[in-house]
Amino acid sequence: MAKHSARATAARIITLVLKQKQSLNAVLRKNLSLLPENERALCQQLCYGVIRWHLPLQAIADQLIAKPLKNKDTDIAALLLCGLYQLRSMRLPEHAALSETVNSCKTLGKPWAKGLINASLRNYQRNKQQFDAATTKTDKAHYAHPEWILKQLQKDWPEDWQSIVQANNKQAPMMLRVNRQQHSRDEYLKWLQEEGFKAKAINGCVDGIELDNPCDVNALPGFSTGAASVQDGAAQHTVELLDIKQNQRILDACAAPGGKTCHILEVEPANDVVAIDIDAERLLRITENTQRLDLSAKLIAADAGDIEAWWDKNSFNRILIDAPCSGTGVIRRHPDIKALRRPEDLQSLVNKQQQLLENLWPLLNTGGLIVYTTCSVFKQENELQVMNFLQKHPEAEEIKHSPPPASPRPVGYQRLPGQGNMDGFYYACIRKN
């Protein structure tokens, strides 16, 4: 019997995310290669779908199983969620979804569970309406978000929180950034269309393209030789705010996986760019990206806020702080944020953001710019953070942009998830006078 199948592998991955709090991207990277190529897309679809909807799915599973499974059988509990997701949300013949899910018990080395999974899924099929009613009984199951995130959204965005939640629960589109050193956006758009891709320019993004349907990056024309990179339009706006000129020294302070570092270099490849990240392994991703795009940056593995550990005493004209944050603006791309983030994480993230702003500010030349961004929608990480910094530093001045990259706030700009079909993002641009 094969040790790996799409459904059994998905159950293992979902267990690692929900129970062991590992990153979905990281465990997918390690596990997908174990599957035959024709099973990988199904496995990935199951993982993203179950993690995205795990709170309503769990509410149904709790009704189906009288007593919780033992800790050593969390993979079977995850397999049940996979079965429910297929029956509720996937266009698969129900009999095939059911029989393949039941057979996966054997692949997981637990043939005893076949009867349990079979009976539970058949019970759901017969009494669907009754069991689906369980998903409306609590806010967390109804909105597929943990209660603490819902409360924070309701506090920060009383008029918009429901549309934020709706956008978070959708699958994000695939967006590209064209390498302007090789092609204009219109040239590459034409090339895509000639190759049979349906795509359109992203409104307000100089280098941005949105594909109608996601695809394997290696199928994109010129991808291997650096013609384009995958990056959401909201992230692309960041580099426009840096107002990059020739002969500048630029710091990208939290750089991995390197999308913004590469974009900075695509604008002016000859500039002296220093890219720092605390995670040496993730820094390798920047090396891969710069090599593919034929660009060059100085890469340092360090905590950017600990300037004694890495700074060479030469100041910068531009500093980008793409700060570590709750990630609540990119839940549609990373649904595991809902499972991995905890309310107590928020204060330590706010402290870290403040430390980065305070410690990197002295490294900026007079007349230089800091662009502070997060992929969060929480105000304490965004406008309140920057407001606090400006109050402490009379020599710091907020720069306004025209056209604005997103909706103006009292300080900076906020894009909510799904606006312009893009991710949620906050931006603030500060000049040192």
VEXKOLTI-180574 format. One record per residue (C-alpha): residue in one letter; x, y, z. Coordinates in steps of 0.2 Angstrom, whole numbers, padded with zeros to 4 digits, always signed. Each point is the difference from the previous one (the first is absolute). Layout:
VEXKOLTI-180574
AXYZ...
This chain:
VEXKOLTI-180574
M+0000+0000+0000A+0007+0017-0005K+0005+0011+0015H-0005+0016-0008S-0016+0005-0009A-0007+0018-0002R-0013-0002+0014A+0011-0009+0012T+0014+0013-0003A-0012+0014+0002A-0006-0007+0017R+0018-0001+0006I+0004+0018-0005I-0016+0007+0007T+0004-0009+0017L+0017+0008+0000V-0008+0017-0003L-0015-0001+0012K+0008-0010+0014Q+0019+0003-0001K-0002+0019-0006Q+0012-0002-0015S-0001+0011-0015L-0011-0007-0014N+0012+0006-0014A+0015-0008+0009V-0009-0017+0003L-0007+0000-0018R+0018+0003-0007K+0007-0015+0010N-0015-0012-0004L-0006+0004-0018S+0015-0007-0008L-0004-0017+0008L-0015-0002-0011P-0002-0005-0018E-0001+0016-0010N-0018-0003-0005E-0006+0000+0018R+0009+0016+0006A-0014+0012-0006L-0013-0009+0009C+0010-0001+0016Q+0004+0018+0000Q-0019+0004-0003L-0005-0010+0014C+0013+0008+0012Y-0005+0017-0004G-0018-0003+0000V-0001-0009+0016I+0012+0012+0009R-0011+0015-0007W-0016-0008+0006H+0006-0010+0015L-0011+0009+0013P-0017-0004-0009L+0006-0017-0005Q+0005-0004+0018A-0017+0006+0006I-0008-0014-0011A+0013-0013+0004D-0003+0003+0019Q-0019-0005-0003L+0005-0015-0010I+0012-0008+0012A-0007-0004+0018K+0017+0001+0009P+0016+0009-0006L+0013-0011-0008K+0016-0003+0010N+0015+0011-0003K+0009-0014-0009D-0014+0000-0013T-0001+0018-0004D+0005-0005-0018I-0017-0009-0001A-0009+0015+0007A+0008+0010-0014L-0005-0013-0013L-0018+0002+0005L+0002+0019-0003C+0007-0004-0017G-0015-0011-0004L-0012+0013+0006Y+0008+0014-0010Q-0001-0011-0016L-0018-0003+0003R-0004+0018+0004S+0011+0010-0012M+0008-0010-0014R-0006-0006-0017L+0004-0018+0002P-0012-0014-0002E-0006-0004+0018H+0002-0018-0001A+0018+0001-0005A+0004+0014+0013L-0007-0012+0013S+0008-0016-0005E+0017+0008-0002T-0001+0009+0017V-0005-0017+0008N+0015-0009-0009S+0012+0013+0006C-0002-0007+0018K+0010-0015-0006T+0013+0011-0008L+0002+0009+0017G+0003-0017+0008K-0017+0000+0009P-0012-0012-0009W-0011+0000+0016A-0006+0017-0003K-0008-0004-0017G-0017-0004+0008L+0001+0016+0010I+0004+0011-0015N-0013-0009-0011A-0014+0001+0013S+0004+0018+0004L+0000+0006-0018R-0015-0010-0005N-0010+0007+0015Y+0005+0018-0006Q-0006-0004-0018R-0017-0006+0007N-0002+0014+0012K+0009+0015-0008Q-0012+0014+0005Q+0000-0006+0018F+0019+0000+0001D+0003+0016-0010A-0011+0009+0013A+0014-0003+0013T+0011+0013-0011T-0012+0014+0004K-0001-0002+0019T+0017+0009+0004D+0008+0015-0008K+0016-0009-0002A-0008-0014-0010H-0012+0012-0010Y+0014+0011-0005A+0014-0013+0000H+0012+0012+0011P+0005-0002+0018E-0010+0011+0012W+0015+0011+0005I+0003+0005-0019L-0019+0004-0002K+0000+0011+0016Q+0015+0009-0006L-0007+0003-0017Q-0016+0006+0007K+0009+0012+0011D+0011+0007-0014W-0012-0001-0014P-0018+0001+0006E-0006+0004-0017D+0011-0012-0010W+0004-0015+0010Q-0013-0012-0009S+0007+0004-0017I+0018-0002+0007V-0005-0018+0006Q-0009-0004-0016A+0016+0005-0010N+0011-0010+0012N-0010-0016-0004K+0002+0002-0019Q+0014-0007-0010A+0012+0013-0005P+0004+0003-0019M+0018-0003-0007M+0009+0017-0003L+0016+0003-0009R+0013+0014+0001V+0009+0003-0017N+0019+0002+0000R+0001+0018-0007Q+0018-0003-0004Q-0006-0013-0013H-0017+0005-0006S-0013+0013+0003R-0017-0006+0007D-0009+0002-0016E+0014-0010-0010Y-0001-0014+0013L-0019+0000+0000K+0000-0002-0019W+0012-0014+0002L-0011-0009+0012Q-0015+0002-0011E+0009-0007-0015E+0004-0015+0011G-0018-0003+0004F-0001+0008+0017K-0015+0011+0005A+0007+0015+0010K-0003+0018+0003A+0010+0015+0007I-0002+0004+0019N-0007+0017+0002G+0013+0012+0007C+0014-0012+0000V+0013+0005-0013D+0007-0018-0001G-0015-0010+0005I-0010-0013-0009E-0014-0011+0006L-0003-0017-0007D-0018-0006-0003N+0006-0018+0006P+0014-0005+0011C+0014-0011-0008D+0016-0008+0003V+0013+0014+0000N+0011-0011-0012A-0013+0001-0013L+0001+0019-0001P+0010+0007-0015G+0018+0005+0005F-0003-0004+0018S+0016-0010+0002T+0010+0015-0008G-0007+0013+0012A-0014+0008-0011A-0012+0000+0014S-0003-0004+0019V-0015-0005+0010Q-0006+0014+0011D-0016+0008+0005G-0004+0017-0006A-0001+0007+0018A+0018-0005+0003Q+0005+0008-0016H-0006+0017+0005T+0013+0000+0014V+0015+0003-0011E-0009+0015-0009L-0001+0009+0016L+0019-0002+0003D+0003+0013-0014I+0016-0009-0006K+0013+0010-0009Q+0017-0004-0007N+0016-0001+0012Q-0010-0004+0016R+0004-0012+0014I-0016-0009+0005L-0004-0012+0014D-0014-0013-0001A-0001-0004+0019C-0011-0016+0000A+0004-0006-0017A-0005-0018-0002P-0006-0008-0012G+0007+0015-0010G-0014+0006-0011K+0002+0018+0005T+0019-0001+0000C-0001-0006-0018H-0012+0014-0004I+0011+0013+0007L+0014-0006-0011E-0011-0002-0015V-0003+0019+0001E+0019+0004+0002P+0011-0015-0002A+0016+0010+0004N-0005+0006+0017D+0008-0006+0016V-0014-0011+0008V+0003-0009+0017A-0013-0013+0004I-0002-0007+0017D-0010-0014+0007I+0000-0009+0017D-0002-0017-0008A+0015-0006-0009E-0010-0014-0009R-0012+0012-0007L+0014+0011-0006L+0005-0014-0012R-0017+0004-0009I+0006+0018-0003T+0016-0008-0008E-0010-0011-0011N-0011+0015-0005T+0014+0012-0004Q+0010-0013-0010R-0015-0004-0010L-0003+0019-0003D+0019+0003-0003L+0000+0013+0014S+0012+0003+0015A-0002+0005+0018K+0010-0002+0016L-0009-0013+0010I+0002+0000+0019A-0008-0013+0012A-0003+0010+0016D-0014+0009+0011A-0001+0017-0010G-0005+0008+0017D+0017-0005+0008I+0010+0012-0010E+0016-0003+0010A+0000-0018-0008W+0001+0005-0018W+0001+0019-0004D+0016+0007-0008K-0003+0018+0006N-0005+0005-0018S-0017+0009-0001F-0014-0004-0012N-0010+0011-0012R-0015-0011+0001I-0006-0013+0013L-0014-0012-0003I-0008-0008+0016D-0012-0014-0006A-0003-0003+0019P-0004-0017+0007C-0018+0000+0004S-0016-0010+0003G-0002-0003-0019T-0019+0004+0002G+0000+0008-0017V+0006-0016-0009I-0011-0013+0008R-0007-0004-0017R+0017-0006-0006H+0006-0007+0017P-0016-0007+0008D+0011-0009+0013I+0002+0018+0008K-0017-0003+0008A+0006-0016+0008L+0018+0006+0005R-0002+0018+0006R-0005+0002+0018P-0007+0016+0008E+0015+0001+0012D+0012+0001-0016L-0007+0017-0004Q+0009+0010+0014S+0017-0008-0004L-0002+0004-0018V-0005+0018+0004N+0016+0001+0011K+0011-0007-0014Q-0007+0013-0013Q+0003+0014+0012Q+0018-0006+0003L+0003-0001-0019L-0006+0018-0002E+0010+0007+0014N+0016-0009-0003L+0001+0002-0019W-0005+0018+0000P+0018+0006+0005L+0006-0009-0015L-0009+0011-0012N+0008+0015-0009T-0008+0017+0003G-0012+0002-0015G-0002-0019-0001L-0016-0010+0000I-0006-0015+0011V-0014-0010-0007Y-0009-0010+0013T-0012-0013-0005T-0009-0015+0007C-0012-0013-0008S-0012+0003+0015V-0017+0008+0002F+0002+0003+0019K+0002+0019+0004Q+0012-0003+0015E+0013-0007-0012N-0004+0013-0013E-0006+0018+0001L+0001+0000+0019Q+0018-0006+0000V+0005+0013-0013M-0009+0014+0009N+0009-0005+0016F+0017+0001-0009L-0004+0017-0008Q-0005+0008+0017K+0017-0006+0008H+0010+0007-0015P-0003+0018-0005E+0013-0002-0014A-0011-0013-0008E-0012+0006-0013E-0014-0011-0008I+0001+0001-0019K-0017-0001-0009H-0001-0008-0018S-0010+0004-0015P-0008-0011-0006P-0001-0009+0017P+0005-0018+0001A-0016-0004+0010S-0014+0008+0010P+0008+0015+0010R-0001-0002+0019P+0004+0014+0013V+0018-0006-0002G+0005-0011-0016Y-0011-0010-0011Q-0010-0016+0003R-0005-0013-0013L-0013-0012+0007P+0001-0018-0007G-0009-0002-0017Q+0000+0019-0004G+0006+0000-0018N+0001-0019+0002M+0016+0002+0009D+0006-0005+0017G-0002+0011+0016F+0015+0012+0003Y+0005+0015+0009Y+0012+0013-0006A+0008+0016+0008C+0014+0010-0007I+0011+0011+0012R+0013+0012-0004K+0014+0006+0011N+0002+0019+0001
